Amino acid sequence: MEKWSKPLIVLAAAVMLNGCGARAGHSAGAIPAQGSASHAPPAHEAVPASVKQTKPIEMIFAGDTMMDGSVKEAIRVHGADYPFSQIKDEVGRADYAVLNLETSVTEAKDKDLNQRFNFKSSASSLKGIKNAGFDMVSLGNNHVLDYKERGLRDTLRNVEKAGLRHVGAGLNEEEAFHFETVKLNGATVKIGAVTRFMPTTAWNATADKPGVASAYEPEKLLAAIRSASAGADYTLVFIHWGVENTTSPQPWQRELAADMLDAGASAVIGSHPHVLQGFEFHEGKPIAYSIGNFLFPDYVKGKKADTGLLKLTLDKGKVGIAFHPLAIRHNQIVGRDATYEAAQLRYLEDLSVGAVLHDRTFVERK
């Protein structure tokens, strides 16, 4: 492998998607004029994504984030910005950024005893996420209801009060499965989240009960994707799934990923195993099976402390993925040296399925 000049893996999916959302605090690109009336497409024809989109869209996805335990104490001592101080500039340069908020944000005391571990973070810690440049959080995971319905309601309220949008959970099934619409650089991006790991089916959102968007009934998920993608240029799915501490996806994950992409998703981003997993393409569309922990207390070691920023580039109907390796150290997300970064990139290449590295780009193996 050649020497890396930049610590990134880039996965380029050179496939035209069926179609091509504005970052909080960032202005969306204006939609350019389509030309004179004589050159405008007929009303019944879709305008090509390359015409609607004014410039490439850079997005960031980050993995499992929890501000309990030693992270909570570090925030108390150093402030809410401390865990994210070394990655703030990089996240801020993106057009839009999303992370998985794997915790209840509440002062409730009544735990769900079905859980082995119960995570609870303070509302003030959300300021650090917002200040770091994140715009949206996924609540589609197996810890948002650690403190039962009150904990979820508090979390929804606290996230919204912090100025963050959310997907993956809600006051009913419709809210939980809702794909948020974001306008970015003239394109419409829709983002949704679901979980396929939770301690009990009582966590499912129903027509009249708060909860999470469950992927245990895949037809509901696929219907939501089909509906969202019909009005989107890009449709992104953040899914909490897989087996903890394993570095390879399960066969059922690969099948479900293909089904989601066939239903209209442009890319699938996974979390939950707490370690990094590799990448794959399905008919040119990328899958990131697990982007690992992003911020966890200092008891995480080894592969559980390997993290990074997943970078999506959306341009003219094409999707690319890059990964910048980082690490969790002393309750912060930090950069490491070039040797570590290069080793992580080679490791991720080894874990990938049917994706090969070529000139700092991952392409689908032919």
VENHU-V249807 format. One record per pair of residues at least 12 apart in sequence whose ideal C-beta (glycine too) atoms are under 6 Angstrom apart, sorted by sequence separation. I is the first residue (numbers start at 1). J is the second residue. D is the distance in whole Angstrom. If there is no record, write none. Layout:
i & j & d
I & J & D
I & J & D
//
This chain:
i & j & d
241 & 253 & 6
277 & 289 & 4
167 & 180 & 5
179 & 192 & 4
277 & 290 & 4
294 & 307 & 5
310 & 323 & 6
293 & 307 & 6
165 & 180 & 6
292 & 307 & 5
308 & 323 & 5
309 & 324 & 5
103 & 119 & 4
104 & 120 & 5
105 & 121 & 5
276 & 292 & 4
308 & 324 & 5
325 & 341 & 5
195 & 212 & 5
273 & 290 & 4
275 & 292 & 6
308 & 325 & 5
103 & 121 & 4
105 & 123 & 6
308 & 326 & 5
194 & 213 & 4
196 & 215 & 4
267 & 286 & 5
268 & 287 & 5
269 & 288 & 5
270 & 289 & 5
274 & 293 & 5
291 & 310 & 5
307 & 326 & 5
325 & 344 & 4
270 & 290 & 5
271 & 291 & 6
194 & 215 & 4
261 & 282 & 5
307 & 328 & 6
137 & 159 & 6
288 & 310 & 6
305 & 327 & 6
237 & 260 & 6
305 & 328 & 4
119 & 143 & 5
167 & 191 & 6
258 & 282 & 5
261 & 285 & 5
29 & 54 & 4
144 & 169 & 5
167 & 192 & 5
168 & 193 & 3
167 & 193 & 4
119 & 146 & 6
137 & 164 & 5
139 & 166 & 5
194 & 221 & 5
246 & 273 & 6
118 & 146 & 4
140 & 168 & 2
237 & 265 & 5
247 & 275 & 6
275 & 303 & 5
300 & 328 & 6
20 & 49 & 4
136 & 165 & 4
137 & 166 & 5
138 & 167 & 6
139 & 168 & 5
176 & 205 & 4
235 & 264 & 6
241 & 270 & 6
244 & 273 & 5
275 & 304 & 6
138 & 168 & 5
139 & 169 & 4
235 & 265 & 5
242 & 272 & 5
244 & 274 & 6
245 & 275 & 6
247 & 277 & 6
257 & 287 & 5
274 & 304 & 5
276 & 306 & 6
60 & 91 & 6
115 & 146 & 6
235 & 266 & 5
236 & 267 & 5
237 & 268 & 5
238 & 269 & 5
239 & 270 & 5
240 & 271 & 5
241 & 272 & 6
242 & 273 & 5
130 & 162 & 5
173 & 205 & 4
234 & 266 & 5
240 & 272 & 5
298 & 330 & 6
20 & 53 & 5
130 & 163 & 6
172 & 205 & 6
173 & 206 & 5
286 & 319 & 6
298 & 331 & 6
60 & 94 & 4
65 & 99 & 5
112 & 146 & 6
130 & 164 & 6
173 & 207 & 6
59 & 94 & 6
99 & 134 & 5
123 & 158 & 4
172 & 207 & 6
225 & 260 & 6
229 & 264 & 3
286 & 321 & 5
58 & 94 & 5
64 & 100 & 5
65 & 101 & 6
66 & 102 & 5
97 & 133 & 5
101 & 137 & 4
112 & 148 & 6
126 & 162 & 4
176 & 212 & 6
177 & 213 & 5
58 & 95 & 5
59 & 96 & 5
60 & 97 & 4
61 & 98 & 5
62 & 99 & 4
63 & 100 & 6
66 & 103 & 4
97 & 134 & 5
176 & 213 & 4
226 & 263 & 5
57 & 95 & 5
64 & 102 & 4
97 & 135 & 6
98 & 136 & 5
99 & 137 & 6
100 & 138 & 5
110 & 148 & 6
190 & 228 & 4
225 & 263 & 4
226 & 264 & 5
295 & 333 & 6
96 & 135 & 5
102 & 141 & 5
108 & 147 & 4
171 & 210 & 5
225 & 264 & 5
103 & 143 & 6
104 & 144 & 6
225 & 265 & 5
249 & 289 & 4
91 & 132 & 5
92 & 133 & 4
100 & 141 & 6
102 & 143 & 5
106 & 147 & 5
222 & 263 & 4
91 & 133 & 4
104 & 146 & 5
108 & 150 & 5
190 & 232 & 4
104 & 147 & 5
108 & 151 & 5
169 & 212 & 5
197 & 240 & 6
80 & 124 & 6
84 & 128 & 5
88 & 132 & 5
188 & 232 & 5
80 & 125 & 5
106 & 151 & 4
168 & 213 & 5
188 & 233 & 5
189 & 234 & 5
190 & 235 & 5
191 & 236 & 5
192 & 237 & 6
193 & 238 & 4
194 & 239 & 5
195 & 240 & 4
196 & 241 & 4
187 & 233 & 4
80 & 127 & 4
81 & 128 & 5
104 & 151 & 4
177 & 224 & 4
80 & 128 & 4
84 & 132 & 4
106 & 154 & 4
242 & 290 & 6
179 & 228 & 4
75 & 125 & 5
81 & 131 & 5
105 & 155 & 4
68 & 119 & 5
104 & 155 & 5
68 & 120 & 6
267 & 319 & 5
66 & 119 & 5
68 & 121 & 5
105 & 158 & 4
140 & 193 & 4
266 & 319 & 5
67 & 121 & 4
140 & 194 & 5
141 & 195 & 5
138 & 193 & 4
140 & 195 & 5
142 & 197 & 5
142 & 198 & 5
67 & 125 & 4
145 & 203 & 5
152 & 210 & 5
149 & 210 & 6
278 & 348 & 6
23 & 95 & 5
140 & 212 & 5
23 & 96 & 5
140 & 213 & 5
278 & 351 & 3
279 & 352 & 5
280 & 353 & 4
277 & 351 & 6
278 & 352 & 4
280 & 354 & 6
281 & 355 & 6
197 & 272 & 6
280 & 355 & 6
279 & 355 & 5
234 & 314 & 5
281 & 364 & 4
115 & 199 & 5
114 & 199 & 4
96 & 182 & 6
114 & 200 & 5
95 & 184 & 5
141 & 240 & 4
138 & 238 & 5
140 & 240 & 6
247 & 351 & 6
24 & 135 & 5
23 & 135 & 5
57 & 184 & 5
57 & 185 & 5
55 & 185 & 5
54 & 185 & 5
53 & 185 & 6
54 & 186 & 4
53 & 186 & 5
52 & 186 & 5
53 & 187 & 4
52 & 187 & 6
28 & 183 & 5
31 & 186 & 4
28 & 184 & 6
29 & 185 & 3
29 & 186 & 5
21 & 181 & 5
21 & 182 & 3
22 & 183 & 5
21 & 183 & 5
21 & 184 & 5
20 & 187 & 4
21 & 188 & 5
21 & 189 & 3
100 & 271 & 5
49 & 233 & 5
99 & 294 & 6
64 & 271 & 5
61 & 269 & 5
63 & 271 & 5
83 & 295 & 5
19 & 232 & 6
20 & 233 & 3
19 & 233 & 4
20 & 234 & 5
71 & 297 & 5
70 & 297 & 4
63 & 291 & 4
69 & 297 & 4
70 & 298 & 5
63 & 292 & 5
64 & 293 & 5
65 & 294 & 5
63 & 293 & 6
64 & 294 & 6
65 & 295 & 5
66 & 296 & 6
63 & 294 & 4
62 & 294 & 4
87 & 333 & 5
83 & 331 & 6
86 & 334 & 5
17 & 266 & 5
60 & 309 & 5
61 & 310 & 4
83 & 332 & 5
60 & 311 & 6
59 & 312 & 4
58 & 313 & 6
56 & 313 & 6
57 & 314 & 4
74 & 331 & 4
56 & 315 & 4
71 & 331 & 5
70 & 331 & 5
50 & 316 & 4
49 & 316 & 6
11 & 279 & 5
49 & 317 & 4
15 & 284 & 3
13 & 284 & 5
13 & 285 & 6
13 & 286 & 5
11 & 286 & 5
20 & 317 & 6
17 & 317 & 5
16 & 317 & 5
14 & 318 & 6
13 & 319 & 5
12 & 320 & 5
10 & 320 & 6
11 & 321 & 4
10 & 322 & 4
8 & 322 & 5
9 & 323 & 5
8 & 324 & 6
7 & 324 & 6
7 & 325 & 6
7 & 341 & 4
9 & 345 & 5
4 & 342 & 5
9 & 348 & 6
12 & 361 & 5
10 & 361 & 5
11 & 362 & 4
//
